[in-house]
Amino acid sequence: SRATNLWRQQTRPGQLAENAYLPYFDSDNFPLQWHKAISESPSATACVSTIQDFLEGFGFSDPELEKKIVNSKGETMFQIHQKTCKDFGEFEGFYWHFMYNRATKTTEWELIPFENCRLGKPDETWYISKIYYNPFFGTNLYNGAQKNKTKIYDTYNPKAVRQQFIDQGEGYKGQVFFYGQTNSISRFYPINEAYSAHDWMKIEDGVSSYHQDNIDNGFLQKFMLLMFGDSNAPSTNPEFTGDGTTPTT
């Protein structure tokens, strides 16, 4: 049995590069660039915040269910729900990590930050069986010492847990469920629909930076004082003495 949400169409040649995973577009830092664009645009920040609040809602219909602790960090189901809405509202995708015991029962459930995950390369049938996690994906630090700290998880498939335990033993890391809104130009990773306004978001940031520079340079004052001559030279006004400070008597 396979996780149907991880069937994807063929990759672009640039995605099948030297990495064992599919880069998030050519620079492999799209999530960080997208987050930066949103954070620098007041309008985009307000829009994304509104979407996240709408998705989160006002709590579960069962108050006791939302208080249920689901992992060793002490997080509740509602806290996982909040984090999921935050990631989905910004990136239109999320990753859930599940841990199991040898009886194949779920023991823990947590959300892994969206920007820290990548999809493994598909096999000959274009099925993706691995999820890669590294908190430095998309940064310069990833190409250094942090590159070897990548964790690899099996994709979500509860029916495969028993066999995975047999194959991996105590090193079994559990499974990761991925969901992402894809479209005709990106069949692996999601591109937020608001990306169509990316240039306008950069313009908004540029306009604010332009006015900030003008304010810092004093170019928005209603008037301007100009100094002629050497400001440190003595006054030539006959009403003052040579030191330029003491009036004559």
N, C-alpha and C positions, 0 to 999 in steps of 0.2 A: 504494500500500500504506500502511496506517495502523497505528500502534501500538495493538493491541487493548486494552492496559491503560489507555488514556486515553479510552475511551468511558464516558460517565457519564450519569446521569439528569438531569432538568431541575433547574436551580438554584432556590433560594429568591429572592424579590424583593430581599431585603437583600443578597444576594451580587452582584447585577447593578447595583452602585452606580456611582459616578463613576470608580473605578479601572479600569485596563485589564486587571487580573487579578482572580481570585476571592479576596476576603478570607477569611482563615481564621476564619470565623464573624464575628459582628457587630463585635467589637472588633479583629479581625485580629491578635490576639496570643495565640491559644490555645496554640501550642507553648511560648511563654515562661511563660505562666501554669501550664501543666501541669508544666513543668520545675521551677518554683518550688514547686508543691505537693508534688512528689516529694522535692525536696531538703530541705524543711522537715519531712518525715515520716520518722523513722528506720525505721519498718516498711516504708513504700513504697520507700525507698532500698534496703533489704536485698532486697526482692522483685525490683525491677528489676535490681539487680546480679546476682542469681541467674539471672534469665532471660537476661541478656546473656552470662554465663559459659557457660550451657548452649548458647546459639546459637553461640558462638565455638568451643567444643570444644577439642581438644588439638592442632590443626594439621592440615595436609593429608595425605592418604595418600601424596602425592608431595612429599618434603621440598624437592626442587629447584624445584618449581613455586611453592611459597609464597615462595621467595626471589627470584623473577623481578621485576625492577624495571619498573614500568608507567607512570611519569611522570617529568617533569623534576625533581620534588621529591625523587626517589630513593626513593619509597614502593614497597614490595613488594606482591605480591598478597595476602599474609597481613595486611599492615597495612590494606589496603582492606577486607579481610574483617572485621577487628576493628572498624573504624569503622562498617561497615555494620551489624554486630550491635549495636553500641552505639546507633545511631539507631533501628533496628527494635525493639530491646528496650524503648526508652522511648516511641517515637512510633508504632510499628507501620507505619513507612514509611521510605523512603530515596530519595535522588537520586544517580544516577551521571552524571558528565560525561565524554563521549567526544570526542576530537579526531581528525581524519582528515587524510591528505594528499590530493593531487589524484587519486591512484590509488585513492581511497576505502578505503585501508587504515587501520586504527586506529593512531594514533601515541601517544596518551596516554589514561589512564583514571584518574579521581579521584572521590572522594566529595565532594559539596557538602553542607554542614550542612543538615539537614532544616528547622530553624527559619528559615533564611534564604531559603527558596524558596516561591514561590506559583505556582499554575496559572493560565495565561491563560484568558480567557473563551472558552467554546466557540462554534463557528460555528453556522450554521443547522441542521446535522445533529447538534449537541451533541458535536462532536469538538474536542478541545483540541490545538492545534498549537504552542503556545508555553509556555515555562517562564520565570518571572521570578525573578531573584536580586538580593537586596540584604541586606547584613549588618545593616541597621537596621530590617527589617520588624518590626512589632509594638512599636516603641519611639517615643518622642516625637521622636527625632532624625530619623526617616524623613520627618516632615512638614516638615523644614527643608531645609538645603542638601543633605542626603544623598539626597533623593528623586530627584534627577536622575542619580544614579549607578547606577541599576538596570540590570542586564544582562539581555538577552532572548536566550534560546536556543531553537532548534528542538527539538521533542520527538523522541525516539529513533525513527529510521526509516532504517536503513542504505541502503535502496534510493533514498532521496532525496538522498544526500550529493552525488552528481555534479552534479545540477541546482542544489542549494543553493550549491555552489562557484561555478557559473556566475553565479548571481544575485547573490551577495554578495561574491565575489572575496576579496581579502586580509582583509576584515573578517569573514570566516566564523568563528564562535565554536564550532562543533561542535554536538553534540546532547546532550540530557539525558534519561536514562531515569528515569521515576518509577514507584515501586511503593508502593501503600498499601492497607492492609486497610480496606475500606469496609463500611458496613452500611446498614440500611433508613432511618436518619435522617441519614446523611451519605454521599452518593454521590460526593463529590469528594475530601474530605480524611478521613484516618483519625481515629477516636476510640479511644484505647486502652481495652480492655475494663475495665481497672482504674479507669476514670473513674467507674464506679458507686460507688466507695468514696471519691470526692472529698471529700464532707462529713466522712467519718470521718478523712481525712488532715488536714483543717483543724482538726478537734477535737483530734487528737493534738498538733498544733503549738500550739494554744491552751492545752492543759493544761500543756505544758512551759513556755510563756511565763508562765502563771499562777504556777506554782511558782517560776520564776526571779524574778518580782517579789516573791514572799513571802520568798525567801532574801535578796534585795537589801535588803528592808525589815526584815529580822530577825524576821519573823513566825513562823518555824519553830523558834525557839530553845526549849529545854526550860524556860527560866526567863527572867524579864525584870527588869531593874533600873530602878527609878523614882527620879527625883530630885525632891524637894519643896523649894520655896523657891528663892531666888536662889543659884545655884551660885557666883557671884563675890563674894557677901557674906561678911564675917568670921564665924568660928564664934562661936556663943553658948554653947558649952560652957564652963563655969567652969574647966575644967582647962587651957584654952588662953588665951593672951593675945589682945589685939584683932586681931593680924595673922593669927590663925587657924592659925599654923604652929608656934610655939614653945611648948612646954609650960611651965607655971609651976613654980617651985621653992620 
